[in-house]
Amino acid sequence: MSETARDLMSSGVECIPSHETLDRAAQMMRDHGVGALPICGPDDRLQGIITDRDIVVKCIAEGKDPSQVTAADLATGLVWVPADATVQEALTRMQENQIRRLPVIEEHRIIGMISEADLAKHLPDDQLADFVHRIYAGA
C-alpha cells in the first residue's frame, strides 16, 4: 500500500481566522513554533496561507501596522492536496507552485499540513534532495 498525503502530514494544524490581525498571527506562530498558518474563513474553509515572511515583507517592510492588517488581507497560496493524494502528487503540487508547506484537505476541511520537515522524515534521501533542489533552484 503506497503512502498518501495523510501519511506525510503533521496533524493538529490550527487555522488563523481570516479576520484576525497579523500581530495575532505572529503570536500564534511563536506559540506553536511554526512559520506558517492556514487562514480559514468563518465557515472553517481554507482561504489561503500566511507565512512569517509574508508578515515581514508584505506588512512591516511596507510600513503597515500589523495590528491593523488582517490575515485575509494577505491570504495567498490557495494550493492544497486531498488527504488521499499520493506522495508523488503532493510533491508535484509543491514543486509546481514552489511552496514549502502544503495544506491537506478532507471533506472540505484542513486536517493537516505537509512541510519540509515532514518530507525529511518520510522520503528517501535521494528523493528529498531532488525535491529540495527543485524548490530552491526553481527548476
ROLUM-444283 format. One record per atom (N, C-alpha, C): y negated, x, z negated; atom name. Coordinates in steps of 0.001 Angstrom, whole numbers. Last residue first. Example, Ala and Ser with C-alpha at 12.3 -4.5 7.8 and 13.67 -1.06 7.14 Angstrom:
2
v, u, w, marpa
2250, 12850, -7080, N
1060, 13670, -7140, CA
-30, 12900, -7870, C
5690, 13190, -7800, N
4500, 12300, -7800, CA
3300, 13200, -7800, C
//
This chain:
139
v, u, w, marpa
-24913, 13531, 10445, N
-24067, 13503, 11649, CA
-23649, 12112, 12033, C
-26504, 14280, 8343, N
-26983, 13213, 9225, CA
-26184, 13119, 10506, C
-25788, 15964, 6413, N
-26204, 16593, 7668, CA
-26722, 15558, 8654, C
-25055, 14247, 4372, N
-26184, 15156, 4154, CA
-26664, 15822, 5429, C
-22939, 12738, 5518, N
-24060, 12078, 4833, CA
-25277, 13005, 4764, C
-21184, 14670, 6586, N
-21750, 13634, 7448, CA
-22989, 12947, 6818, C
-20545, 16203, 4292, N
-21195, 16812, 5447, CA
-21879, 15766, 6320, C
-19271, 14259, 2748, N
-20500, 14881, 2258, CA
-21259, 15513, 3415, C
-17001, 13745, 4399, N
-17956, 12691, 4061, CA
-19297, 13299, 3654, C
-15739, 16263, 4373, N
-16190, 15685, 5638, CA
-17242, 14598, 5384, C
-15133, 16475, 1654, N
-16027, 17454, 2277, CA
-16579, 16918, 3596, C
-13306, 14352, 1411, N
-14558, 14333, 660, CA
-15570, 15289, 1290, C
-11243, 15322, 3005, N
-11903, 14068, 3381, CA
-13248, 13940, 2659, C
-10515, 17617, 1562, N
-10985, 17743, 2948, CA
-11719, 16482, 3407, C
-9736, 16598, -1005, N
-10883, 17495, -852, CA
-11417, 17568, 576, C
-9000, 13069, -1017, N
-8570, 14461, -910, CA
-9796, 15337, -602, C
-10690, 10767, -3244, N
-10422, 11305, -1913, CA
-9853, 12720, -1983, C
-11210, 10030, -5930, N
-10124, 9401, -5183, CA
-9756, 10062, -3861, C
-13348, 11323, -7123, N
-12160, 11066, -7937, CA
-10956, 10643, -7101, C
-15262, 11318, -5137, N
-14738, 12608, -5588, CA
-13456, 12434, -6409, C
-15894, 8594, -5034, N
-15190, 9208, -3905, CA
-14546, 10520, -4335, C
-17275, 8374, -7437, N
-16033, 7616, -7249, CA
-15203, 8221, -6119, C
-19467, 9987, -6850, N
-18574, 10369, -7949, CA
-17239, 9636, -7838, C
-20717, 8520, -4864, N
-20102, 9800, -4514, CA
-19136, 10247, -5601, C
-19732, 5090, -5513, N
-20682, 6204, -5492, CA
-19956, 7470, -5046, C
-19485, 1683, -5205, N
-18822, 2937, -4862, CA
-19911, 4002, -4769, C
-19531, -906, -7557, N
-20308, -17, -6707, CA
-19470, 1233, -6453, C
-18789, -4438, -8116, N
-18721, -3009, -8373, CA
-19566, -2229, -7397, C
-19227, -7008, -7519, N
-18235, -6756, -8571, CA
-18134, -5266, -8903, C
-21540, -9401, -6495, N
-21253, -7971, -6627, CA
-20284, -7771, -7785, C
-20432, -12301, -4701, N
-20999, -11686, -5898, CA
-20632, -10213, -5927, C
-19013, -13612, -2697, N
-20486, -13604, -2627, CA
-21166, -13001, -3851, C
-16336, -12896, -3208, N
-16797, -14278, -3380, CA
-18320, -14350, -3546, C
-17291, -9623, -3769, N
-16158, -10548, -3720, CA
-16698, -11939, -4033, C
-18502, -6403, -2812, N
-18728, -7845, -2969, CA
-17408, -8612, -2897, C
-19892, -3420, -3770, N
-18639, -4070, -3404, CA
-18776, -5545, -3787, C
-22471, -1195, -2652, N
-22021, -2341, -3447, CA
-20731, -2944, -2873, C
-22560, 2225, -2481, N
-22199, 1054, -1696, CA
-21728, -78, -2614, C
-24408, 5183, -2103, N
-23902, 4156, -3021, CA
-23673, 2881, -2225, C
-25405, 6744, -167, N
-24541, 7404, -1141, CA
-23960, 6441, -2162, C
-25872, 6311, 3363, N
-26086, 5918, 1970, CA
-25034, 6555, 1074, C
-25989, 6148, 6222, N
-26481, 7319, 5490, CA
-26824, 6964, 4043, C
-24735, 4226, 7629, N
-26020, 3860, 7038, CA
-26652, 4989, 6231, C
-22396, 5483, 8406, N
-23241, 4878, 9434, CA
-24638, 4574, 8907, C
-21333, 6179, 5856, N
-21756, 7200, 6811, CA
-22715, 6631, 7852, C
-20747, 3684, 4703, N
-21657, 4610, 4030, CA
-22202, 5650, 5002, C
-18939, 2671, 6582, N
-20167, 1929, 6280, CA
-21199, 2855, 5635, C
-16912, 4605, 6374, N
-17635, 4412, 7636, CA
-18953, 3697, 7395, C
-16030, 4169, 3756, N
-16609, 5460, 4143, CA
-17434, 5336, 5414, C
-15039, 1533, 4041, N
-16120, 1829, 3093, CA
-16807, 3140, 3463, C
-12996, 1944, 5920, N
-14109, 1033, 6233, CA
-15303, 1298, 5313, C
-11328, 3645, 4447, N
-11985, 4142, 5659, CA
-13155, 3250, 6063, C
-10452, 1916, 2463, N
-11247, 3078, 2077, CA
-11997, 3601, 3301, C
-10803, -1502, 3574, N
-10065, -249, 3413, CA
-11020, 861, 2984, C
-11865, -4350, 1666, N
-12049, -3414, 2780, CA
-11233, -2148, 2512, C
-11829, -6103, -446, N
-10544, -5797, 197, CA
-10676, -4891, 1417, C
-14498, -6401, -1164, N
-13585, -5736, -2095, CA
-12264, -5340, -1439, C
-16773, -5687, 1563, N
-15921, -6602, 790, CA
-14913, -5819, -61, C
-19801, -3857, 1180, N
-18447, -3913, 1722, CA
-17656, -4924, 903, C
-23251, -3558, 2235, N
-22199, -3748, 1250, CA
-20856, -3760, 1966, C
-26675, -3357, 2414, N
-25430, -2888, 3012, CA
-24386, -2989, 1921, C
-29582, -3692, 2223, N
-28588, -4743, 2042, CA
-27345, -4397, 2863, C
-31852, -1915, 1779, N
-30466, -1489, 1855, CA
-29440, -2553, 1591, C
-34310, -2900, -655, N
-33893, -2373, 647, CA
-32391, -2156, 629, C
-36872, -4031, -2487, N
-35476, -4338, -2149, CA
-35170, -3882, -738, C
-39387, -3743, -3466, N
-38768, -2556, -2878, CA
-37321, -2795, -2468, C
-40006, -6229, -4451, N
-40969, -5578, -3577, CA
-40374, -4372, -2862, C
-37954, -6742, -6232, N
-37930, -7422, -4932, CA
-38893, -6772, -3945, C
-38846, -5326, -8448, N
-37671, -4829, -7726, CA
-37608, -5453, -6340, C
-42471, -5261, -8429, N
-41154, -5808, -8781, CA
-40044, -5164, -7965, C
-45192, -3662, -9945, N
-44381, -3780, -8736, CA
-42991, -4271, -9141, C
-46313, -3272, -12428, N
-46838, -4369, -11612, CA
-46022, -4614, -10339, C
-45385, -1060, -13583, N
-45315, -2264, -14403, CA
-45828, -3491, -13651, C
-45912, 960, -11778, N
-44537, 453, -11863, CA
-44384, -773, -12760, C
-48657, 894, -9745, N
-48289, 779, -11145, CA
-46876, 183, -11245, C
-49136, 3306, -7114, N
-48920, 1941, -7600, CA
-48451, 1984, -9047, C
-49384, 5731, -5855, N
-50425, 5320, -6789, CA
-50293, 3902, -7301, C
-47336, 6645, -4417, N
-48345, 5897, -3670, CA
-49434, 5341, -4587, C
-45660, 7696, -6311, N
-46341, 8634, -5413, CA
-47432, 7957, -4580, C
-44719, 5228, -7468, N
-45542, 6170, -8219, CA
-46325, 7110, -7298, C
-43455, 3951, -5050, N
-44333, 3317, -6037, CA
-45264, 4366, -6646, C
-41855, 5401, -3380, N
-42491, 4193, -2838, CA
-43415, 3487, -3819, C
-40971, 7629, -4948, N
-41615, 7813, -3643, CA
-42409, 6592, -3191, C
-39964, 6554, -7431, N
-40882, 7692, -7381, CA
-41664, 7729, -6071, C
-38357, 4424, -6632, N
-39409, 4207, -7616, CA
-40451, 5330, -7542, C
-36565, 5697, -4884, N
-37452, 4636, -4391, CA
-38633, 4440, -5337, C
-35206, 7341, -6703, N
-36068, 7957, -5689, CA
-37035, 6923, -5101, C
-33691, 5512, -8050, N
-34733, 6217, -8790, CA
-35713, 6876, -7819, C
-33269, 2648, -5875, N
-32880, 3939, -6435, CA
-34037, 4537, -7232, C
-32022, -583, -5356, N
-33181, 248, -5633, CA
-32695, 1525, -6296, C
-30822, -2899, -2972, N
-30537, -1869, -3964, CA
-31817, -1071, -4159, C
-30442, -6412, -2382, N
-30690, -5037, -1974, CA
-30312, -4092, -3085, C
-29548, -8807, -3172, N
-30705, -8803, -2283, CA
-31010, -7410, -1757, C
-26674, -10569, -4125, N
-27252, -9270, -3822, CA
-28401, -9404, -2830, C
-27032, -13396, -6248, N
-26592, -12794, -4991, CA
-27377, -11519, -4716, C
-27849, -14881, -8392, N
-26913, -13765, -8630, CA
-26403, -13119, -7352, C
-29909, -16557, -7879, N
-28567, -17094, -7633, CA
-27478, -16045, -7840, C
-32160, -15012, -8201, N
-31857, -15994, -9242, CA
-30459, -16600, -9096, C
-30908, -11847, -6854, N
-31834, -12967, -6950, CA
-31419, -13917, -8049, C
-30491, -8409, -7665, N
-29926, -9737, -7466, CA
-31000, -10801, -7665, C
-30065, -5147, -6725, N
-31082, -6153, -7014, CA
-30479, -7512, -6691, C
-28267, -2439, -8166, N
-28326, -3541, -7213, CA
-29392, -4533, -7669, C
-29669, 731, -8823, N
-29288, -584, -9338, CA
-29273, -1583, -8196, C
-29210, 4232, -9402, N
-29453, 3095, -8510, CA
-28993, 1815, -9186, C
-28464, 6164, -11111, N
-29626, 6445, -10278, CA
-29949, 5324, -9311, C
-27505, 5754, -14588, N
-27295, 5621, -13143, CA
-28593, 5907, -12398, C
-27369, 5307, -17366, N
-27029, 6615, -16814, CA
-26733, 6567, -15325, C
-28255, 3069, -18586, N
-26900, 3019, -18020, CA
-26472, 4339, -17404, C
-30826, 3785, -19397, N
-29890, 3256, -20381, CA
-28443, 3259, -19895, C
-31996, 4555, -16916, N
-31850, 5503, -18024, CA
-30757, 5038, -18989, C
-31934, 2104, -15578, N
-31241, 3267, -15017, CA
-30987, 4303, -16103, C
-33584, 599, -17262, N
-32166, 218, -17104, CA
-31362, 1392, -16540, C
-35999, 1942, -16880, N
-35401, 1898, -18219, CA
-33918, 1554, -18134, C
-36424, 1398, -14169, N
-36267, 2786, -14607, CA
-35611, 2847, -15991, C
-36745, -1389, -14318, N
-35641, -818, -13530, CA
-35365, 615, -13976, C
-39112, -1505, -15783, N
-37879, -2034, -16386, CA
-36651, -1498, -15646, C
-40811, -469, -13880, N
-40671, 255, -15145, CA
-39419, -220, -15883, C
-40587, -2399, -11879, N
-39960, -1104, -11668, CA
-39881, -271, -12943, C
-39818, -5734, -13129, N
-40704, -4670, -12676, CA
-39960, -3329, -12579, C
-37904, -8553, -11907, N
-38204, -7516, -12909, CA
-39053, -6404, -12292, C
-37120, -10283, -9933, N
-38477, -10463, -10482, CA
-38865, -9385, -11482, C
-34460, -9676, -9362, N
-35481, -9355, -8360, CA
-36899, -9462, -8904, C
-32652, -8160, -12036, N
-33186, -9371, -11393, CA
-34361, -9004, -10480, C
-30315, -5680, -11492, N
-31657, -5933, -11992, CA
-32138, -7202, -11296, C
-26854, -5826, -12407, N
-27960, -6040, -11463, CA
-29285, -6072, -12208, C
-24397, -3601, -13374, N
-25398, -4556, -13822, CA
-26527, -4618, -12809, C
-20959, -3167, -12960, N
-22293, -2931, -12423, CA
-23241, -4014, -12909, C
-18310, -3120, -13611, N
-19283, -3254, -14682, CA
-20703, -2975, -14232, C
-16555, -517, -11796, N
-16889, -1904, -12103, CA
-17938, -1938, -13210, C
-16560, 1648, -9117, N
-16772, 1549, -10558, CA
-17182, 107, -10817, C
-14112, 1659, -6433, N
-15378, 1316, -7082, CA
-15370, 1506, -8594, C
-11571, 2040, -5315, N
-12515, 3156, -5402, CA
-13674, 2894, -6354, C
-10305, -412, -5309, N
-9645, 705, -5981, CA
-10594, 1884, -6203, C
-12033, -1936, -3722, N
-11852, -2297, -5139, CA
-11222, -1144, -5917, C
-11565, -840, -1232, N
-12854, -596, -1881, CA
-12761, -895, -3371, C
-8079, 181, -1413, N
-9180, -648, -934, CA
-10473, -236, -1650, C
-5216, 2064, -323, N
-6298, 1774, -1257, CA
-7399, 963, -587, C
-2142, 684, 929, N
-3307, 1546, 1024, CA
-4403, 1097, 71, C
1177, 844, 0, N
0, 0, 0, CA
-1246, 894, 0, C
//
